[in-house]
Amino acid sequence: MLIALLSAFLGGLILNLMPCVFPVISLKIMGLMRKDETPGQLRAEGLAFFAGVMLAMLALAGALVAARAGGAAVGWGFQLQSPLVIAVLALVMLGAALNLMGLFEVGLALQRMGQGRARSGPLGSALTGVLSIVVATPCSGPFMAGALGYALVQPPLVALAIFAVLGLGFAAPFTLVSFVPALARRMPRPGAWMGTVKIVMAFPMLGAAAWLTWVLAQQAGTGALAVLLACAVALGFAAWIYGLGQKRRMMGQGHGGFYAGSGLVAALIVLAVANPAGGIPVHSTATPAGNASPVAWSPKKVAALRGKGKPILIDFSAAWCITCQVNEKTTLSTSEVKDALARTGTTYMIADSTKFDARIEEAMASYGRDSLPLYVLYPADGRDPVILPQVLAKGMLIKALDQAAGQV
């Protein structure tokens, strides 16, 4: 239990460094660069961020534990198996990027009340914490997988405790900085450079939106992709109209029509995304794209191949799993690994969890794991399978394949 709690805390800390989380956390980094906030205001924002993280984490954990208790086979990041959720997150990321680029502003009334001091406030920090947890679920790093796998085979209260510690580790860095003025004072002084940094921070948001769009195409096909791209154009148009209304309001001119126009376009976006007839599907029915050379995973194929004198490598992955894609490019698709697979006679299976598959979730649970990526290697002599690290290296994998084949 103590090892699982420590692993969850370290996993939460590491999540802050993952590329799926950085675009959102960067918004709060910009907030900490302001020097006009009192220590009390900084602490309030830190506590609000902490509260948002913990509420979102416990809500996801509660839904996951409840689904497990009801017999459903779902795992960490289950909400990203819904194309509708992917589409909404992509539009949120795009909207955040347009805001950072200055197409429109958020909280102008509060800025004027604060005599020009721009602050997101506790509510903004809490919402950032919630969004950070939602977009963090595709990521699973060192220490985190074992803790999650342990949590989901424990009683509900134990599982919730481990998820709570995971959220604690995730929220700890930002909250610590907000409570220790010495750390906050080490942030750079405000100045004109902040405008440039603000625009630069928009590009990670655009990158996240592009990645989510690619994931949607893998899940739901070109029809859903066309709907999302049309909504993205409409969102840009709505943001531009809204920004014009804000400028006219600041100049004392009529602005109600611009706000109404942006609201109408936003309503059309919602209808387009959620329309059952031609919008984004709630669950994918498309077949995920993949490499044709590996064997498609199934429990029956694994059972049939075991004991045949050849190793079996099972790759549990998904299009929305960033670590999976990195391992694919840097290790699994390289000529050295392909040669090792052929030399050892290893059967390479892919269990694609881009869309929900209860069999895959159940198989992962049987290995004591509940997050992607997961790499399972069955030795040729029929011994128990070996769980490989989540971050692969060519030399390590080739050595493991040789050992599984009895060639070393």
Contacts in CASP RR format, 6 or more apart in sequence:
PFRMAT RR
TARGET T0000
AUTHOR 0000-0000-0000
METHOD contacts of the structure
MODEL  1
MLIALLSAFLGGLILNLMPCVFPVISLKIMGLMRKDETPGQLRAEGLAFF
AGVMLAMLALAGALVAARAGGAAVGWGFQLQSPLVIAVLALVMLGAALNL
MGLFEVGLALQRMGQGRARSGPLGSALTGVLSIVVATPCSGPFMAGALGY
ALVQPPLVALAIFAVLGLGFAAPFTLVSFVPALARRMPRPGAWMGTVKIV
MAFPMLGAAAWLTWVLAQQAGTGALAVLLACAVALGFAAWIYGLGQKRRM
MGQGHGGFYAGSGLVAALIVLAVANPAGGIPVHSTATPAGNASPVAWSPK
KVAALRGKGKPILIDFSAAWCITCQVNEKTTLSTSEVKDALARTGTTYMI
ADSTKFDARIEEAMASYGRDSLPLYVLYPADGRDPVILPQVLAKGMLIKA
LDQAAGQV
1 158 0 8 1.000
4 146 0 8 1.000
4 147 0 8 1.000
4 150 0 8 1.000
4 151 0 8 1.000
4 162 0 8 1.000
5 147 0 8 1.000
5 161 0 8 1.000
5 162 0 8 1.000
5 165 0 8 1.000
6 143 0 8 1.000
7 143 0 8 1.000
7 144 0 8 1.000
7 146 0 8 1.000
7 147 0 8 1.000
8 143 0 8 1.000
8 144 0 8 1.000
8 147 0 8 1.000
8 148 0 8 1.000
8 151 0 8 1.000
8 162 0 8 1.000
8 163 0 8 1.000
8 165 0 8 1.000
8 166 0 8 1.000
8 167 0 8 1.000
8 169 0 8 1.000
9 165 0 8 1.000
9 166 0 8 1.000
9 168 0 8 1.000
9 169 0 8 1.000
9 172 0 8 1.000
10 142 0 8 1.000
10 143 0 8 1.000
10 144 0 8 1.000
10 169 0 8 1.000
11 141 0 8 1.000
11 142 0 8 1.000
11 143 0 8 1.000
11 144 0 8 1.000
11 147 0 8 1.000
11 166 0 8 1.000
11 169 0 8 1.000
12 144 0 8 1.000
12 166 0 8 1.000
12 167 0 8 1.000
12 168 0 8 1.000
12 169 0 8 1.000
12 170 0 8 1.000
13 169 0 8 1.000
13 170 0 8 1.000
13 172 0 8 1.000
13 173 0 8 1.000
14 141 0 8 1.000
14 142 0 8 1.000
14 143 0 8 1.000
14 144 0 8 1.000
15 21 0 8 1.000
15 136 0 8 1.000
15 139 0 8 1.000
15 141 0 8 1.000
15 144 0 8 1.000
15 170 0 8 1.000
16 22 0 8 1.000
16 25 0 8 1.000
16 170 0 8 1.000
16 173 0 8 1.000
18 136 0 8 1.000
18 139 0 8 1.000
18 141 0 8 1.000
18 322 0 8 1.000
19 139 0 8 1.000
19 204 0 8 1.000
19 322 0 8 1.000
20 135 0 8 1.000
20 136 0 8 1.000
20 138 0 8 1.000
20 139 0 8 1.000
20 208 0 8 1.000
20 211 0 8 1.000
20 322 0 8 1.000
21 132 0 8 1.000
21 135 0 8 1.000
21 136 0 8 1.000
21 139 0 8 1.000
22 204 0 8 1.000
23 93 0 8 1.000
23 96 0 8 1.000
23 135 0 8 1.000
23 201 0 8 1.000
23 204 0 8 1.000
23 205 0 8 1.000
23 207 0 8 1.000
23 208 0 8 1.000
24 96 0 8 1.000
24 128 0 8 1.000
24 129 0 8 1.000
24 131 0 8 1.000
24 132 0 8 1.000
24 135 0 8 1.000
25 128 0 8 1.000
25 132 0 8 1.000
25 174 0 8 1.000
26 201 0 8 1.000
26 204 0 8 1.000
27 96 0 8 1.000
27 100 0 8 1.000
27 120 0 8 1.000
27 128 0 8 1.000
27 201 0 8 1.000
28 45 0 8 1.000
28 49 0 8 1.000
28 125 0 8 1.000
28 128 0 8 1.000
28 174 0 8 1.000
30 194 0 8 1.000
30 197 0 8 1.000
30 198 0 8 1.000
30 201 0 8 1.000
31 119 0 8 1.000
31 120 0 8 1.000
32 42 0 8 1.000
32 174 0 8 1.000
32 177 0 8 1.000
32 178 0 8 1.000
32 184 0 8 1.000
32 187 0 8 1.000
33 187 0 8 1.000
33 188 0 8 1.000
33 190 0 8 1.000
33 194 0 8 1.000
33 197 0 8 1.000
34 117 0 8 1.000
34 118 0 8 1.000
34 119 0 8 1.000
34 190 0 8 1.000
35 187 0 8 1.000
35 189 0 8 1.000
35 190 0 8 1.000
36 117 0 8 1.000
36 190 0 8 1.000
37 45 0 8 1.000
37 117 0 8 1.000
37 119 0 8 1.000
39 181 0 8 1.000
41 119 0 8 1.000
41 121 0 8 1.000
42 178 0 8 1.000
42 179 0 8 1.000
42 181 0 8 1.000
42 184 0 8 1.000
43 178 0 8 1.000
43 179 0 8 1.000
44 121 0 8 1.000
44 122 0 8 1.000
45 120 0 8 1.000
45 121 0 8 1.000
45 122 0 8 1.000
45 125 0 8 1.000
45 178 0 8 1.000
46 125 0 8 1.000
46 174 0 8 1.000
46 175 0 8 1.000
46 178 0 8 1.000
46 179 0 8 1.000
47 122 0 8 1.000
47 175 0 8 1.000
47 178 0 8 1.000
48 121 0 8 1.000
48 122 0 8 1.000
48 123 0 8 1.000
48 124 0 8 1.000
48 125 0 8 1.000
48 126 0 8 1.000
49 125 0 8 1.000
49 126 0 8 1.000
49 128 0 8 1.000
49 129 0 8 1.000
49 171 0 8 1.000
49 174 0 8 1.000
49 175 0 8 1.000
49 178 0 8 1.000
50 171 0 8 1.000
50 174 0 8 1.000
50 175 0 8 1.000
51 126 0 8 1.000
52 125 0 8 1.000
52 126 0 8 1.000
52 127 0 8 1.000
52 129 0 8 1.000
52 130 0 8 1.000
52 133 0 8 1.000
53 129 0 8 1.000
53 130 0 8 1.000
53 132 0 8 1.000
53 133 0 8 1.000
53 167 0 8 1.000
53 170 0 8 1.000
53 171 0 8 1.000
54 164 0 8 1.000
54 167 0 8 1.000
54 168 0 8 1.000
54 171 0 8 1.000
55 126 0 8 1.000
55 130 0 8 1.000
56 129 0 8 1.000
56 130 0 8 1.000
56 132 0 8 1.000
56 133 0 8 1.000
56 134 0 8 1.000
57 133 0 8 1.000
57 163 0 8 1.000
57 164 0 8 1.000
57 166 0 8 1.000
57 167 0 8 1.000
57 170 0 8 1.000
58 160 0 8 1.000
58 163 0 8 1.000
58 164 0 8 1.000
60 77 0 8 1.000
60 79 0 8 1.000
60 133 0 8 1.000
60 137 0 8 1.000
60 163 0 8 1.000
61 159 0 8 1.000
61 160 0 8 1.000
61 163 0 8 1.000
61 164 0 8 1.000
62 156 0 8 1.000
62 160 0 8 1.000
62 163 0 8 1.000
64 74 0 8 1.000
64 75 0 8 1.000
64 76 0 8 1.000
64 78 0 8 1.000
64 152 0 8 1.000
65 152 0 8 1.000
65 156 0 8 1.000
65 159 0 8 1.000
65 160 0 8 1.000
67 74 0 8 1.000
67 78 0 8 1.000
68 74 0 8 1.000
68 152 0 8 1.000
69 156 0 8 1.000
72 358 0 8 1.000
73 358 0 8 1.000
73 359 0 8 1.000
73 361 0 8 1.000
73 362 0 8 1.000
73 365 0 8 1.000
74 356 0 8 1.000
74 361 0 8 1.000
75 152 0 8 1.000
75 361 0 8 1.000
75 364 0 8 1.000
75 370 0 8 1.000
75 371 0 8 1.000
76 137 0 8 1.000
76 140 0 8 1.000
76 148 0 8 1.000
76 370 0 8 1.000
76 371 0 8 1.000
76 372 0 8 1.000
77 137 0 8 1.000
77 138 0 8 1.000
77 371 0 8 1.000
78 356 0 8 1.000
79 85 0 8 1.000
79 134 0 8 1.000
79 137 0 8 1.000
80 86 0 8 1.000
80 137 0 8 1.000
80 138 0 8 1.000
80 215 0 8 1.000
80 320 0 8 1.000
81 219 0 8 1.000
81 283 0 8 1.000
81 284 0 8 1.000
81 318 0 8 1.000
81 353 0 8 1.000
81 354 0 8 1.000
81 355 0 8 1.000
81 356 0 8 1.000
82 282 0 8 1.000
82 283 0 8 1.000
82 284 0 8 1.000
83 216 0 8 1.000
83 219 0 8 1.000
83 220 0 8 1.000
83 224 0 8 1.000
83 280 0 8 1.000
83 281 0 8 1.000
83 282 0 8 1.000
83 283 0 8 1.000
83 284 0 8 1.000
84 273 0 8 1.000
84 274 0 8 1.000
84 280 0 8 1.000
84 281 0 8 1.000
84 282 0 8 1.000
86 212 0 8 1.000
86 215 0 8 1.000
86 216 0 8 1.000
86 219 0 8 1.000
86 280 0 8 1.000
86 320 0 8 1.000
87 212 0 8 1.000
87 216 0 8 1.000
87 224 0 8 1.000
87 227 0 8 1.000
87 228 0 8 1.000
87 231 0 8 1.000
87 273 0 8 1.000
87 280 0 8 1.000
88 273 0 8 1.000
89 134 0 8 1.000
89 135 0 8 1.000
89 212 0 8 1.000
90 209 0 8 1.000
90 212 0 8 1.000
90 213 0 8 1.000
90 216 0 8 1.000
90 228 0 8 1.000
90 232 0 8 1.000
91 209 0 8 1.000
91 228 0 8 1.000
91 231 0 8 1.000
91 232 0 8 1.000
91 235 0 8 1.000
91 269 0 8 1.000
91 273 0 8 1.000
92 131 0 8 1.000
93 135 0 8 1.000
93 205 0 8 1.000
93 206 0 8 1.000
93 207 0 8 1.000
93 208 0 8 1.000
93 209 0 8 1.000
93 212 0 8 1.000
94 205 0 8 1.000
94 206 0 8 1.000
94 209 0 8 1.000
94 232 0 8 1.000
94 235 0 8 1.000
94 236 0 8 1.000
95 205 0 8 1.000
95 235 0 8 1.000
95 236 0 8 1.000
95 239 0 8 1.000
96 202 0 8 1.000
96 205 0 8 1.000
97 202 0 8 1.000
97 203 0 8 1.000
97 205 0 8 1.000
97 206 0 8 1.000
97 209 0 8 1.000
98 104 0 8 1.000
98 202 0 8 1.000
98 235 0 8 1.000
98 236 0 8 1.000
98 239 0 8 1.000
99 105 0 8 1.000
99 106 0 8 1.000
99 239 0 8 1.000
100 198 0 8 1.000
100 199 0 8 1.000
100 201 0 8 1.000
100 202 0 8 1.000
100 205 0 8 1.000
101 199 0 8 1.000
101 202 0 8 1.000
102 199 0 8 1.000
103 236 0 8 1.000
103 239 0 8 1.000
103 240 0 8 1.000
103 243 0 8 1.000
104 239 0 8 1.000
104 240 0 8 1.000
104 242 0 8 1.000
104 243 0 8 1.000
104 246 0 8 1.000
105 111 0 8 1.000
105 243 0 8 1.000
105 246 0 8 1.000
106 120 0 8 1.000
108 246 0 8 1.000
108 249 0 8 1.000
108 250 0 8 1.000
110 119 0 8 1.000
110 121 0 8 1.000
111 117 0 8 1.000
111 118 0 8 1.000
111 119 0 8 1.000
120 128 0 8 1.000
129 171 0 8 1.000
132 170 0 8 1.000
133 167 0 8 1.000
133 170 0 8 1.000
135 208 0 8 1.000
136 170 0 8 1.000
138 318 0 8 1.000
138 320 0 8 1.000
138 321 0 8 1.000
138 322 0 8 1.000
139 322 0 8 1.000
139 323 0 8 1.000
140 148 0 8 1.000
140 321 0 8 1.000
140 323 0 8 1.000
140 371 0 8 1.000
140 372 0 8 1.000
140 373 0 8 1.000
140 390 0 8 1.000
141 323 0 8 1.000
141 390 0 8 1.000
141 391 0 8 1.000
142 389 0 8 1.000
142 390 0 8 1.000
142 391 0 8 1.000
144 166 0 8 1.000
144 371 0 8 1.000
145 369 0 8 1.000
145 370 0 8 1.000
145 371 0 8 1.000
145 374 0 8 1.000
145 390 0 8 1.000
146 368 0 8 1.000
146 369 0 8 1.000
147 162 0 8 1.000
147 166 0 8 1.000
148 162 0 8 1.000
148 166 0 8 1.000
148 369 0 8 1.000
148 370 0 8 1.000
148 371 0 8 1.000
149 365 0 8 1.000
149 368 0 8 1.000
149 369 0 8 1.000
149 370 0 8 1.000
149 371 0 8 1.000
150 162 0 8 1.000
150 368 0 8 1.000
151 158 0 8 1.000
151 159 0 8 1.000
151 162 0 8 1.000
151 163 0 8 1.000
151 370 0 8 1.000
152 159 0 8 1.000
152 365 0 8 1.000
152 370 0 8 1.000
153 365 0 8 1.000
153 368 0 8 1.000
154 162 0 8 1.000
176 183 0 8 1.000
177 183 0 8 1.000
177 184 0 8 1.000
178 184 0 8 1.000
209 232 0 8 1.000
211 322 0 8 1.000
212 320 0 8 1.000
213 225 0 8 1.000
213 228 0 8 1.000
213 229 0 8 1.000
213 232 0 8 1.000
214 319 0 8 1.000
215 319 0 8 1.000
215 320 0 8 1.000
215 354 0 8 1.000
216 224 0 8 1.000
216 225 0 8 1.000
216 228 0 8 1.000
216 280 0 8 1.000
217 224 0 8 1.000
217 225 0 8 1.000
218 286 0 8 1.000
218 288 0 8 1.000
218 289 0 8 1.000
218 319 0 8 1.000
218 354 0 8 1.000
219 284 0 8 1.000
219 286 0 8 1.000
219 288 0 8 1.000
219 319 0 8 1.000
219 354 0 8 1.000
219 355 0 8 1.000
220 280 0 8 1.000
220 281 0 8 1.000
220 284 0 8 1.000
220 285 0 8 1.000
220 286 0 8 1.000
221 286 0 8 1.000
224 279 0 8 1.000
224 280 0 8 1.000
224 281 0 8 1.000
227 272 0 8 1.000
227 273 0 8 1.000
227 278 0 8 1.000
227 279 0 8 1.000
227 280 0 8 1.000
228 273 0 8 1.000
228 280 0 8 1.000
230 272 0 8 1.000
231 269 0 8 1.000
231 272 0 8 1.000
231 273 0 8 1.000
234 265 0 8 1.000
234 268 0 8 1.000
234 269 0 8 1.000
234 272 0 8 1.000
235 265 0 8 1.000
235 266 0 8 1.000
235 269 0 8 1.000
237 265 0 8 1.000
238 261 0 8 1.000
238 262 0 8 1.000
238 263 0 8 1.000
238 265 0 8 1.000
238 266 0 8 1.000
238 269 0 8 1.000
239 262 0 8 1.000
241 258 0 8 1.000
241 261 0 8 1.000
241 262 0 8 1.000
241 265 0 8 1.000
242 258 0 8 1.000
242 259 0 8 1.000
242 262 0 8 1.000
242 263 0 8 1.000
243 258 0 8 1.000
243 262 0 8 1.000
244 258 0 8 1.000
245 254 0 8 1.000
245 255 0 8 1.000
245 256 0 8 1.000
245 257 0 8 1.000
245 258 0 8 1.000
245 259 0 8 1.000
245 262 0 8 1.000
246 255 0 8 1.000
248 254 0 8 1.000
248 255 0 8 1.000
248 258 0 8 1.000
249 255 0 8 1.000
272 279 0 8 1.000
273 279 0 8 1.000
273 280 0 8 1.000
274 280 0 8 1.000
283 355 0 8 1.000
283 356 0 8 1.000
284 354 0 8 1.000
284 355 0 8 1.000
284 356 0 8 1.000
286 355 0 8 1.000
288 319 0 8 1.000
288 352 0 8 1.000
288 354 0 8 1.000
288 355 0 8 1.000
289 319 0 8 1.000
290 350 0 8 1.000
290 352 0 8 1.000
291 333 0 8 1.000
291 350 0 8 1.000
293 348 0 8 1.000
294 315 0 8 1.000
294 348 0 8 1.000
294 349 0 8 1.000
294 350 0 8 1.000
295 301 0 8 1.000
295 347 0 8 1.000
295 348 0 8 1.000
295 349 0 8 1.000
295 350 0 8 1.000
296 349 0 8 1.000
296 350 0 8 1.000
296 352 0 8 1.000
297 314 0 8 1.000
297 316 0 8 1.000
297 349 0 8 1.000
297 350 0 8 1.000
297 351 0 8 1.000
297 352 0 8 1.000
297 360 0 8 1.000
298 359 0 8 1.000
299 359 0 8 1.000
299 363 0 8 1.000
301 349 0 8 1.000
302 312 0 8 1.000
302 314 0 8 1.000
302 349 0 8 1.000
302 378 0 8 1.000
305 312 0 8 1.000
305 347 0 8 1.000
306 312 0 8 1.000
306 378 0 8 1.000
306 382 0 8 1.000
307 380 0 8 1.000
307 381 0 8 1.000
307 382 0 8 1.000
309 380 0 8 1.000
309 381 0 8 1.000
309 382 0 8 1.000
310 344 0 8 1.000
310 345 0 8 1.000
310 346 0 8 1.000
310 347 0 8 1.000
310 380 0 8 1.000
310 405 0 8 1.000
311 344 0 8 1.000
311 345 0 8 1.000
311 346 0 8 1.000
311 347 0 8 1.000
311 377 0 8 1.000
311 378 0 8 1.000
311 379 0 8 1.000
311 380 0 8 1.000
311 401 0 8 1.000
311 404 0 8 1.000
311 405 0 8 1.000
312 346 0 8 1.000
312 347 0 8 1.000
312 349 0 8 1.000
312 377 0 8 1.000
312 378 0 8 1.000
313 341 0 8 1.000
313 346 0 8 1.000
313 347 0 8 1.000
313 348 0 8 1.000
313 349 0 8 1.000
313 375 0 8 1.000
313 376 0 8 1.000
313 377 0 8 1.000
313 378 0 8 1.000
313 401 0 8 1.000
313 404 0 8 1.000
314 349 0 8 1.000
314 350 0 8 1.000
314 351 0 8 1.000
314 374 0 8 1.000
314 375 0 8 1.000
314 376 0 8 1.000
314 377 0 8 1.000
314 378 0 8 1.000
315 332 0 8 1.000
315 348 0 8 1.000
315 349 0 8 1.000
315 350 0 8 1.000
315 351 0 8 1.000
315 373 0 8 1.000
315 375 0 8 1.000
316 351 0 8 1.000
316 353 0 8 1.000
316 360 0 8 1.000
316 363 0 8 1.000
316 364 0 8 1.000
316 369 0 8 1.000
316 372 0 8 1.000
316 373 0 8 1.000
316 374 0 8 1.000
316 375 0 8 1.000
316 376 0 8 1.000
317 324 0 8 1.000
317 327 0 8 1.000
317 328 0 8 1.000
317 350 0 8 1.000
317 351 0 8 1.000
317 352 0 8 1.000
317 353 0 8 1.000
317 372 0 8 1.000
317 373 0 8 1.000
318 324 0 8 1.000
318 352 0 8 1.000
318 353 0 8 1.000
318 354 0 8 1.000
318 372 0 8 1.000
319 325 0 8 1.000
319 352 0 8 1.000
319 354 0 8 1.000
320 354 0 8 1.000
321 353 0 8 1.000
321 372 0 8 1.000
321 373 0 8 1.000
323 372 0 8 1.000
323 373 0 8 1.000
323 390 0 8 1.000
323 391 0 8 1.000
324 372 0 8 1.000
324 373 0 8 1.000
326 391 0 8 1.000
327 373 0 8 1.000
327 391 0 8 1.000
327 392 0 8 1.000
330 392 0 8 1.000
330 394 0 8 1.000
331 337 0 8 1.000
331 392 0 8 1.000
331 393 0 8 1.000
331 394 0 8 1.000
331 397 0 8 1.000
332 392 0 8 1.000
332 397 0 8 1.000
334 394 0 8 1.000
336 394 0 8 1.000
336 395 0 8 1.000
336 398 0 8 1.000
337 394 0 8 1.000
337 397 0 8 1.000
337 398 0 8 1.000
340 346 0 8 1.000
340 397 0 8 1.000
340 398 0 8 1.000
340 401 0 8 1.000
340 402 0 8 1.000
341 348 0 8 1.000
341 401 0 8 1.000
343 407 0 8 1.000
344 380 0 8 1.000
344 401 0 8 1.000
344 402 0 8 1.000
344 404 0 8 1.000
344 405 0 8 1.000
344 407 0 8 1.000
345 405 0 8 1.000
346 401 0 8 1.000
346 404 0 8 1.000
346 405 0 8 1.000
351 357 0 8 1.000
351 360 0 8 1.000
351 363 0 8 1.000
352 360 0 8 1.000
353 360 0 8 1.000
353 361 0 8 1.000
353 372 0 8 1.000
364 370 0 8 1.000
364 374 0 8 1.000
367 374 0 8 1.000
367 376 0 8 1.000
367 385 0 8 1.000
367 387 0 8 1.000
369 387 0 8 1.000
373 390 0 8 1.000
374 387 0 8 1.000
374 390 0 8 1.000
375 387 0 8 1.000
375 388 0 8 1.000
375 389 0 8 1.000
375 390 0 8 1.000
375 392 0 8 1.000
376 385 0 8 1.000
376 386 0 8 1.000
376 387 0 8 1.000
376 388 0 8 1.000
377 385 0 8 1.000
377 386 0 8 1.000
377 388 0 8 1.000
377 400 0 8 1.000
377 401 0 8 1.000
377 404 0 8 1.000
378 385 0 8 1.000
378 386 0 8 1.000
378 404 0 8 1.000
379 385 0 8 1.000
379 386 0 8 1.000
379 403 0 8 1.000
379 404 0 8 1.000
379 405 0 8 1.000
379 406 0 8 1.000
380 404 0 8 1.000
380 405 0 8 1.000
380 406 0 8 1.000
381 406 0 8 1.000
386 400 0 8 1.000
386 404 0 8 1.000
388 396 0 8 1.000
388 397 0 8 1.000
388 400 0 8 1.000
389 396 0 8 1.000
399 408 0 8 1.000
402 408 0 8 1.000
END
